[in-house]
Amino acid sequence: MRIKALFVPVLLALFVTSASAESLATRPDDRMKEGWWGKRHGAALAAPNRATAKVVFIGDSITHGWEGSGKATWKHYYEGRGALNLGYSGDRTENVLWRFEHGELDGLSPKVAVLMIGTNNTGHRKDKPEEIADGVRAILDGLEKRLPMTKVLVLAIFPRAATSADAPRVNNDKANELVAKFADNKKVFFLDINGKFLNPDGILSKDVMPDLLHPQAKGYGIWAEAMEPTLAKLLGDEAVQPEPMAAQPDKPAAKHGKKDK
């Protein structure tokens, strides 16, 4: 009886811990302790093109980087579409959910929302693929609730780490397999352009992502060019032709809060 009395509380504790861990990716959470994050949220709420943006990009530092290394490419492909960047360096799925709950989608009516999120769930907390997929599902539900007329283009989480055997790459790839199943090709569309960033042997080159995570200017060009046919079709636009190959100086990745891992 004593063994049973000890065993039951242990099982209960394990269950509570597991349930708590599994819910983190879907539990809205802010990062207001990092001052820049709150300022960016305030700026997003006050963005002058909120009501007119045809395209909204939602994500983490990789999306945030359209304002750094990707700035020239953004101007070429998206400035004329009045695009709005809602990427925050270091964000995980739960941070995007918090932003939705605190007005970041209010007043918007884009034709398309481009979503890529989850690599920081892998890097910061080593969330399981199923947990990341649950977080993405919650974000899609939030978009459907708040922007019911908007089509959502979900991008596969970009390659991370040098080889296909590296643990972060494996985790993201497994998450992508689950997220791809959310596409109904009516309102939600899934696009995997990851092969465009990789060498034929699956190696991620530092010429594309110097830290094996964040694209440099060349990487943003690859992203935009690969996505453009699908994005233009969803927008009902003519596809923008690839930007000239003039060299664009790279800017270092924005250093906001904790570095993405």
C-alpha positions in Angstrom: 0.0 0.0 0.0 2.9 2.3 0.8 4.4 1.7 -2.6 1.1 2.5 -4.3 0.8 5.7 -2.2 4.1 6.8 -3.4 3.6 5.8 -7.0 0.4 7.7 -7.6 1.8 11.1 -6.7 4.8 10.5 -8.9 2.6 9.6 -11.9 0.4 12.7 -11.2 3.5 14.9 -11.1 4.8 13.5 -14.4 1.4 14.0 -16.0 1.1 17.6 -14.9 4.7 18.4 -16.1 4.1 16.8 -19.4 0.8 18.6 -19.9 2.4 21.9 -19.0 5.3 21.4 -21.4 3.0 20.4 -24.2 0.9 23.5 -23.8 3.7 26.1 -23.9 3.7 26.4 -27.7 -0.1 27.2 -27.7 -0.3 29.3 -24.6 -0.1 33.0 -25.6 2.9 34.7 -24.0 4.6 38.1 -24.3 8.2 39.3 -24.2 7.5 42.7 -22.7 10.5 42.4 -20.4 12.6 42.9 -23.5 12.0 46.6 -24.1 12.5 46.6 -27.8 9.8 43.9 -28.2 7.1 46.1 -26.7 8.2 49.1 -28.8 8.0 47.0 -32.0 4.5 45.8 -31.0 3.5 49.4 -30.5 4.9 50.4 -33.8 3.0 47.6 -35.5 -0.2 48.8 -34.1 0.5 52.3 -35.4 1.8 51.3 -38.8 0.4 53.7 -41.4 -0.3 51.1 -44.0 -2.2 48.7 -41.7 -5.5 49.3 -43.5 -4.1 49.1 -47.0 -1.5 46.2 -46.8 -2.2 43.5 -49.4 0.4 41.2 -47.9 1.3 40.7 -44.2 4.4 38.7 -43.2 4.2 37.0 -39.8 7.1 35.3 -38.1 10.4 35.5 -36.2 13.8 37.0 -36.9 13.9 35.5 -40.4 10.9 37.6 -41.3 12.1 40.5 -39.2 15.3 40.4 -41.4 13.4 41.8 -44.3 14.3 45.1 -42.7 18.0 44.2 -42.6 19.7 41.9 -45.1 16.5 41.6 -47.1 15.7 45.3 -47.4 16.5 45.7 -51.1 14.6 42.5 -52.0 11.6 43.7 -49.9 11.6 47.0 -51.8 11.7 45.2 -55.1 8.9 42.6 -54.5 6.7 43.9 -51.7 6.9 47.7 -51.2 4.6 48.3 -54.1 2.1 45.9 -52.5 2.1 47.9 -49.3 3.4 44.9 -47.4 3.5 44.9 -43.6 6.2 43.1 -41.7 5.1 41.5 -38.4 8.3 39.5 -37.8 9.9 39.7 -34.4 13.4 38.4 -33.7 13.3 35.5 -31.3 9.6 34.9 -31.4 8.0 31.5 -30.9 4.5 30.3 -31.7 3.1 31.5 -28.3 4.5 35.0 -28.8 2.6 35.3 -32.1 -0.5 34.2 -30.4 -0.1 36.9 -27.8 0.3 39.5 -30.4 -2.9 38.4 -32.1 -4.8 38.6 -28.9 -3.4 42.2 -28.3 -4.5 43.9 -31.5 -1.9 43.1 -34.1 -4.4 41.9 -36.6 -7.1 44.5 -35.8 -8.0 46.7 -38.7 -6.1 44.6 -41.3 -7.7 43.1 -44.4 -4.8 41.7 -46.5 -5.4 39.3 -49.4 -2.6 37.1 -48.2 -0.8 36.4 -44.9 2.6 34.8 -45.2 3.5 32.7 -42.1 6.7 31.1 -41.1 7.3 30.3 -37.4 8.7 27.6 -35.2 12.4 27.5 -35.6 12.8 29.2 -32.2 10.6 26.6 -30.6 13.2 24.2 -31.8 16.2 26.3 -30.9 15.2 27.8 -27.6 13.2 25.0 -26.0 13.7 22.0 -28.2 9.9 21.6 -28.6 8.8 18.4 -30.2 7.6 18.6 -33.8 4.0 17.8 -32.6 4.2 20.8 -30.2 5.4 23.1 -32.9 2.6 21.9 -35.2 0.1 22.5 -32.5 1.4 26.1 -32.1 1.1 26.7 -35.9 -2.4 25.2 -35.9 -3.4 27.7 -33.1 -2.0 30.6 -35.2 -4.0 29.4 -38.2 -7.1 29.3 -36.1 -6.4 32.8 -34.9 -6.0 34.1 -38.4 -9.2 32.4 -39.5 -11.0 34.0 -36.6 -9.6 37.5 -37.1 -9.0 37.6 -40.9 -11.6 35.3 -42.3 -11.2 36.6 -45.9 -7.4 36.3 -45.9 -5.6 33.5 -47.6 -2.7 32.1 -45.6 0.5 30.9 -47.2 2.4 28.8 -44.7 6.1 28.4 -45.5 8.0 25.4 -44.3 10.4 26.4 -41.6 13.7 27.1 -43.3 16.6 24.8 -43.1 18.6 25.0 -39.9 22.2 23.7 -39.3 24.6 22.5 -41.8 23.4 19.0 -42.7 20.1 17.1 -43.0 21.3 14.9 -40.1 21.7 17.7 -37.6 19.2 17.6 -34.8 17.6 21.1 -35.3 17.2 20.4 -39.1 15.6 17.0 -38.3 13.2 18.6 -35.8 12.1 21.4 -38.1 11.7 18.9 -41.0 9.4 16.7 -38.9 7.4 19.7 -37.9 7.1 20.8 -41.5 5.7 17.4 -42.4 2.9 17.8 -39.8 2.2 21.5 -40.7 1.9 20.6 -44.4 -1.3 18.6 -43.6 -3.1 21.8 -42.5 -3.3 23.0 -46.0 -6.7 22.8 -47.6 -5.6 24.7 -50.8 -8.6 26.9 -50.4 -7.8 29.2 -47.5 -4.5 27.7 -46.3 -1.7 26.9 -48.6 1.7 25.2 -47.8 4.9 26.0 -49.7 8.2 24.3 -49.1 11.1 26.2 -50.8 13.8 24.8 -48.6 15.5 22.9 -51.4 16.3 26.3 -53.0 18.6 27.2 -50.1 20.6 23.9 -50.1 23.4 22.4 -52.2 22.5 19.2 -54.1 23.9 17.1 -51.1 21.6 18.9 -48.7 24.3 21.1 -47.2 23.2 24.6 -46.1 25.9 27.0 -47.4 27.1 29.9 -45.3 26.9 31.9 -48.5 23.2 31.8 -48.1 22.9 31.7 -44.3 26.2 32.7 -42.7 25.1 31.4 -39.2 23.2 28.5 -40.7 19.9 30.1 -39.6 19.4 33.6 -40.9 19.5 34.4 -44.6 21.9 37.0 -46.0 20.9 39.2 -49.0 21.4 36.3 -51.4 19.1 34.2 -49.2 16.3 36.8 -49.2 16.6 37.0 -53.0 16.2 33.2 -53.2 13.2 33.3 -50.9 11.4 36.0 -52.8 12.0 34.5 -56.2 10.9 31.0 -55.2 7.8 32.3 -53.4 6.7 34.8 -56.0 4.8 32.6 -58.5 2.6 31.2 -55.6 2.2 34.6 -53.9 1.3 36.4 -57.1 -1.3 33.8 -57.9 -2.9 34.1 -54.4 -2.9 37.9 -54.8 -4.3 37.9 -58.3 -1.2 39.9 -59.4 1.3 39.6 -62.2 4.4 38.0 -60.9 7.2 40.4 -60.1 10.3 39.7 -62.2 13.5 38.7 -60.3 15.5 41.7 -59.1 18.7 42.6 -60.9 21.8 40.7 -59.8 23.5 43.8 -58.5 25.5 43.0 -55.4 23.7 44.2 -52.2 25.8 44.7 -49.1 24.7 42.5 -46.3 23.7 44.0 -43.0 24.2 42.1 -39.8 21.2 40.3 -38.3 19.3 42.5 -35.9 20.5 42.0 -32.3 17.3 42.1 -30.3 17.0 40.4 -26.9 18.2 36.8 -26.9 20.0 35.6 -29.9 18.1 32.9 -31.8 19.7 29.6 -31.1 
